[in-house]
Amino acid sequence: MSNLTSAIKETSAEVRAELDRLLPVPNTPERRVVEAMRYSVLAGGKCLRPFLVLQCAQLFGVEKDRALRVAVALEMVHCYSLIHDDLPAMDNDDMRRGQPTCHKQYDEATAILAGDGLLTRAFGVIAADDCLFEPAVRCQLIAELSKAAGMNGMIGGQMLDILAENEDDMDMPGIIRLQQMKTGRLFSFACEAGAIMGKASYEERQVLKDYARDIGLAFQIADDILDVEGDADSMGKAVRKDLDAHKATFISLLGLEKAKEQADALSYQAVASLECFDEKADYLRDLARFIVERRS
């Protein structure tokens, strides 16, 4: 796992450098919203989704410098979702990644605009001529990212998450569908993007979709476990909020021990799905275990 940790840190540094370059602060009054965008995307985080983009891209021989632009666009979308998720009308969180949330550091209106700015900038990053893929590939990436982030993906999942605040209305199939949309669809795009860039076969794309489905659910179960067992200092955000709010989660429906067993099973299933790939997928295999063993 030490090699994986180093590789994740390296990717995180590369992503931050590219984000810094793509989000220059203008010397004009609207600079405040750009500063808020930068505040959120440069705050840290593991960059697991960009890491998946790069690792899946290299399975098909796509150069890192080319895939990095797509990885950065995905991180912009992810960070936009965090900004909006933290707002008072949503989860109403004060801390994210060990620092005040965007609306606490700035104000609620600026945070909304910062999230909107990151979402729209992400599509521009992929569409730009200096994103070194042919137009058809760029269009396919944009189409798939919009599906993953939109009403049938992350946004729809966020709506279901709000409805889950009444846990009596949510059963296990409902929770699985919620998390596959809210969390899993961005993981799925991260894995499929590499295959799209590399013009992989349908069968290879399906393998990565299966892998992404399993690690996405495992990731969310691990998050639910950490919300119960973790501490605010190591998590960089408030914990036990779902428990206190009586929100339906994998823990509330399965119990802690069965949830851990399910996360482990999904992790091993994800590893098994990569059998058709050689040692180039070793980091993906390690990541499937890291996701359920992490402590933050």
Protein Blocks (a to p, Z undefined) as FASTA:
>chain_A
ZZmmmmmmmmmmmmmmmmmmmmccdfbfklmmmmmmmmmmmngcjhlmmmmmmmmmmmno
pafklmmmmmmmmmmmmmmmmmmmmpmklnopabeghiacfklmmmmklmmmmmmmmmmm
mmmmmmpmklccdfklmmmmmmmmmmmmmmmlmmmmmmmmmmmmpmmlpcfklmmmmmmm
mmmmmmmmmmmmmmmmnopafklmmmmmmmmmmmmmmmmmmmmmmmmmmcfklnopaehk
lmmnopacfklmnojmlmmmmmmmmmmmmmmmmmmpcfklmmmmmmmmmmmmpcZZ
